[in-house]
Amino acid sequence: MRRGQILSLDALLSLVIVVMVIGVVINANDMIKAGITNLVEWYDKTNIANNMLDILTKSPGYPRDWEKNVTAVKVVGLRSTEYSYALDYDKLMKLNSSINVVNVKNSLVNLSGGRDFQLEFYLTTKNVSVSGNFPEIINVVLESSSGSGGVNLKIDGGNDRTFNVKWVILNKKGRVYENEDICNLVRGVNVDLAVGDILSLETSETIYVSAIRQGGQASYTLPPGTIVTIEILNVDIGQGSNIEVNYGGGSCPYEFKIVGQGNVRVKFQAEILEDLSISSQFIYPTNSSEPTFNFAIINGTVVNSIDTIIKSKKASPWIEYQERRFVVAKLIYSKTIQIMQNQKRELIVGKLKQNIPSYAYLEIEVPQEAGNVTFVILDGETPKGLLIKKDTPDSNITAILAWKEGTQNIIKFYEGNITTVRIPWGDIFSEFNPEDGAKPVEFWLYENNFSGNVILRDRGNIGLLLEPKFEPILIKLWVWDDR
């Protein structure tokens, strides 16, 4: 073999090896480049969702108070300007109601880099319910139409029978006689009721009330469990009462009837207790299967159709998902609230920092028509019910506030004029110890059957005593591109 041939073979082998190495390097470079490109694209896609949620949840937006004028918004943000760790409830609600406003929609499209996306917001939801009936209140003064002539009063168990009571209390000349104590006052079979005396009792059976006086007759049939209060009022004619608790045919102190005719006025009040039940249920975001509100923007258009959203997601080669958990600062309050429809909703939500002054009250105005409106109150952990009713267009408005303290039924009655009724805020939101922390309170519209507007006015500026409640919120975001 010739020397030149050997050298030529070595050179050829070397050349082949060099070419192979160069090819491998070039191929590896292409693979690395493709991998880096894919990694960058993946990171970019992942960052869209992350960045979008960061801007939404960590910034109040621009302008910072954009929720007051959505047509001027440049960047939508949900962070509270007062509480750096919380989202703003008003901004959330404004986003939901204004998603079709061009500036709001364009801001979100810019945040997504033109990609398609879907947002779901899960807030703490509450459901309040009322079952049964509110207590019925009878509150009248039985008197003759002329102011004289007196009242012929009879309260019995029917057919002139005595009736049984669970308890009885007599306030006589400033002294209180309760149950057996009253037996010391019996003369013969009677206890005389003088002017100024107040008799209270709770019935164990149905009783019948009849009051005959000049100008008409009043009669009532009251069920067991009714609380009755009778007060003897003078008419300044120098006559005695002649109305008495009669134990004839009964037994002291729990079985009697009330009879007599006297030249007096009788203030008669009866509280007919019913099976009223008020409850509230809280559903937290992590336990909720349905979002409080949601929307999607696909190719720059707001979409709410689930089928359209699913179809668009399937057409995309990739979908990125992110979620955030925060708290939302929730304070709902307005000095004047107008109710124009029958829709269950929160009217006041917050936490009371201090007790409400005794002079502060809620004024409720209703239209001059027969109807009623029901409110539910969450006073700390105590649910309360408030019924406002007007029996006829010309009758006075009455209000009944009812709740339970343990097993005890608490009832408060209020009477207004033909257009308004006033209720002390201190009855609605009871006294508490501020040293134990602020007390959560809520005031809900539950049901309204007035056809005209109902107006609530805060006569006491309790908004100054309210601070936000902080409730959990979950935000879910999907980003994709079906172009």
PyMOL commands that set and color helices and strands:
alter all, ss='L'
color gray80, all
select helices_A, chain A and resi 3-58+66-68+70-72+89-97+102-111+179-185+285-287+306-314+425-428+434-436+462-465
alter helices_A, ss='H'
color red, helices_A
select strands_A, chain A and resi 61-62+75-76+86-88+116-123+125-131+136-142+151-156+163-172+175-178+190-193+198-203+207-213+216-222+227-233+243-251+255-262+265-272+277-283+293-298+301-303+319-330+336-339+345-352+361-365+371-379+382-390+398-405+408-415+420-424+439-448+454-459+466-467+469-480
alter strands_A, ss='S'
color yellow, strands_A
deselect
rebuild
show_as cartoon
